[in-house]
Amino acid sequence: MTRRQYKPIRVRNVFRGYAVIFGFLGLILFLWGPMWFGVHLAGVPFGRAALVRVFGSMWMIAAFSAAALATVDDAQAQHRGLFWFAIGHAVVWLAWISTKPIPPKI
């Protein structure tokens, strides 16, 4: 019985897929997000529209960074870039989690 040989995932393809998906979603959120989520916050005219566009632009910035990392030819440099890309995502996730209120214990 022969063992099946699996090909490793190419980091370049991961970066390209990320760039396409999040670039497209960020552009859609930037352009049409205010129509879907509303425009005004309580007491801040066009506050919600600004926040939605900032999140859309953050997704596009991450997509542009991934597209740039996909062009690197050195495999070791791509893996280092993937590590720091993941660290950046973890920092954003921790910042988002820290804004959530802790529910009271009953």
MARTIBA-809517 format. One record per residue (C-alpha): residue number from 1; residue in one letter; x, y, z. Coordinates in nm, 3 decimals. Example, Ala and Ser with C-alpha at 12.3 -4.5 7.8 and 13.67 -1.06 7.14 Angstrom:
+-----+------+---------+---------+---------+
| seq | type |      c1 |      c2 |      c3 |
+-----+------+---------+---------+---------+
|   1 |    a |   1.230 |  -0.450 |   0.780 |
|   2 |    s |   1.367 |  -0.106 |   0.714 |
+-----+------+---------+---------+---------+
END
This chain:
+-----+------+---------+---------+---------+
| seq | type |      c1 |      c2 |      c3 |
+-----+------+---------+---------+---------+
|   1 |    m |   0.000 |   0.000 |   0.000 |
|   2 |    t |   0.146 |   0.332 |  -0.101 |
|   3 |    r |   0.116 |   0.645 |   0.102 |
|   4 |    r |  -0.042 |   0.941 |  -0.059 |
|   5 |    q |   0.189 |   1.235 |  -0.112 |
|   6 |    y |   0.030 |   1.570 |  -0.036 |
|   7 |    k |   0.164 |   1.886 |  -0.184 |
|   8 |    p |   0.224 |   2.165 |   0.067 |
|   9 |    i |   0.014 |   2.476 |   0.040 |
|  10 |    r |   0.201 |   2.749 |  -0.139 |
|  11 |    v |   0.209 |   3.063 |   0.071 |
|  12 |    r |   0.195 |   3.273 |  -0.246 |
|  13 |    n |  -0.146 |   3.125 |  -0.332 |
|  14 |    v |  -0.273 |   3.192 |   0.021 |
|  15 |    f |  -0.169 |   3.557 |  -0.007 |
|  16 |    r |  -0.327 |   3.590 |  -0.352 |
|  17 |    g |  -0.656 |   3.439 |  -0.237 |
|  18 |    y |  -0.660 |   3.663 |   0.069 |
|  19 |    a |  -0.589 |   3.968 |  -0.146 |
|  20 |    v |  -0.870 |   3.891 |  -0.390 |
|  21 |    i |  -1.132 |   3.806 |  -0.128 |
|  22 |    f |  -1.065 |   4.083 |   0.121 |
|  23 |    g |  -0.988 |   4.342 |  -0.144 |
|  24 |    f |  -1.326 |   4.279 |  -0.305 |
|  25 |    l |  -1.513 |   4.271 |   0.028 |
|  26 |    g |  -1.336 |   4.584 |   0.151 |
|  27 |    l |  -1.421 |   4.771 |  -0.168 |
|  28 |    i |  -1.787 |   4.671 |  -0.143 |
|  29 |    l |  -1.798 |   4.771 |   0.225 |
|  30 |    f |  -1.627 |   5.102 |   0.148 |
|  31 |    l |  -1.860 |   5.190 |  -0.140 |
|  32 |    w |  -2.197 |   5.054 |  -0.027 |
|  33 |    g |  -2.154 |   4.997 |   0.348 |
|  34 |    p |  -2.315 |   5.325 |   0.456 |
|  35 |    m |  -2.626 |   5.238 |   0.257 |
|  36 |    w |  -2.655 |   4.903 |   0.438 |
|  37 |    f |  -2.557 |   5.003 |   0.793 |
|  38 |    g |  -2.689 |   5.357 |   0.805 |
|  39 |    v |  -2.517 |   5.691 |   0.809 |
|  40 |    h |  -2.561 |   5.864 |   1.146 |
|  41 |    l |  -2.455 |   5.764 |   1.496 |
|  42 |    a |  -2.627 |   5.908 |   1.802 |
|  43 |    g |  -2.528 |   6.274 |   1.802 |
|  44 |    v |  -2.257 |   6.238 |   1.535 |
|  45 |    p |  -2.369 |   6.322 |   1.183 |
|  46 |    f |  -2.222 |   6.076 |   0.929 |
|  47 |    g |  -2.034 |   5.902 |   1.213 |
|  48 |    r |  -2.147 |   5.551 |   1.124 |
|  49 |    a |  -2.068 |   5.609 |   0.756 |
|  50 |    a |  -1.714 |   5.713 |   0.851 |
|  51 |    l |  -1.663 |   5.402 |   1.068 |
|  52 |    v |  -1.794 |   5.169 |   0.799 |
|  53 |    r |  -1.563 |   5.326 |   0.542 |
|  54 |    v |  -1.267 |   5.300 |   0.780 |
|  55 |    f |  -1.332 |   4.926 |   0.825 |
|  56 |    g |  -1.364 |   4.882 |   0.449 |
|  57 |    s |  -1.037 |   5.064 |   0.394 |
|  58 |    m |  -0.868 |   4.849 |   0.662 |
|  59 |    w |  -0.971 |   4.538 |   0.471 |
|  60 |    m |  -0.837 |   4.687 |   0.148 |
|  61 |    i |  -0.506 |   4.779 |   0.317 |
|  62 |    a |  -0.470 |   4.420 |   0.440 |
|  63 |    a |  -0.548 |   4.296 |   0.088 |
|  64 |    f |  -0.285 |   4.525 |  -0.064 |
|  65 |    s |  -0.030 |   4.403 |   0.191 |
|  66 |    a |  -0.112 |   4.042 |   0.105 |
|  67 |    a |  -0.082 |   4.117 |  -0.267 |
|  68 |    a |   0.262 |   4.268 |  -0.204 |
|  69 |    l |   0.370 |   3.965 |   0.001 |
|  70 |    a |   0.253 |   3.736 |  -0.281 |
|  71 |    t |   0.514 |   3.888 |  -0.514 |
|  72 |    v |   0.810 |   3.793 |  -0.292 |
|  73 |    d |   1.018 |   3.516 |  -0.452 |
|  74 |    d |   1.211 |   3.397 |  -0.147 |
|  75 |    a |   1.016 |   3.124 |   0.036 |
|  76 |    q |   1.175 |   3.199 |   0.373 |
|  77 |    a |   1.087 |   3.567 |   0.342 |
|  78 |    q |   0.728 |   3.472 |   0.251 |
|  79 |    h |   0.700 |   3.256 |   0.562 |
|  80 |    r |   0.837 |   3.539 |   0.779 |
|  81 |    g |   0.588 |   3.774 |   0.614 |
|  82 |    l |   0.307 |   3.526 |   0.683 |
|  83 |    f |   0.411 |   3.510 |   1.049 |
|  84 |    w |   0.402 |   3.890 |   1.089 |
|  85 |    f |   0.079 |   3.909 |   0.888 |
|  86 |    a |  -0.077 |   3.664 |   1.136 |
|  87 |    i |   0.061 |   3.864 |   1.432 |
|  88 |    g |  -0.100 |   4.178 |   1.289 |
|  89 |    h |  -0.434 |   3.997 |   1.263 |
|  90 |    a |  -0.400 |   3.876 |   1.622 |
|  91 |    v |  -0.340 |   4.233 |   1.742 |
|  92 |    v |  -0.652 |   4.356 |   1.561 |
|  93 |    w |  -0.851 |   4.064 |   1.706 |
|  94 |    l |  -0.728 |   4.137 |   2.060 |
|  95 |    a |  -0.817 |   4.505 |   2.021 |
|  96 |    w |  -1.164 |   4.408 |   1.903 |
|  97 |    i |  -1.211 |   4.160 |   2.190 |
|  98 |    s |  -1.098 |   4.422 |   2.445 |
|  99 |    t |  -1.386 |   4.651 |   2.344 |
| 100 |    k |  -1.647 |   4.390 |   2.435 |
| 101 |    p |  -1.801 |   4.437 |   2.780 |
| 102 |    i |  -1.760 |   4.152 |   3.027 |
| 103 |    p |  -2.101 |   4.016 |   3.128 |
| 104 |    p |  -2.177 |   4.041 |   3.500 |
| 105 |    k |  -2.181 |   3.722 |   3.706 |
| 106 |    i |  -2.516 |   3.633 |   3.853 |
+-----+------+---------+---------+---------+
END
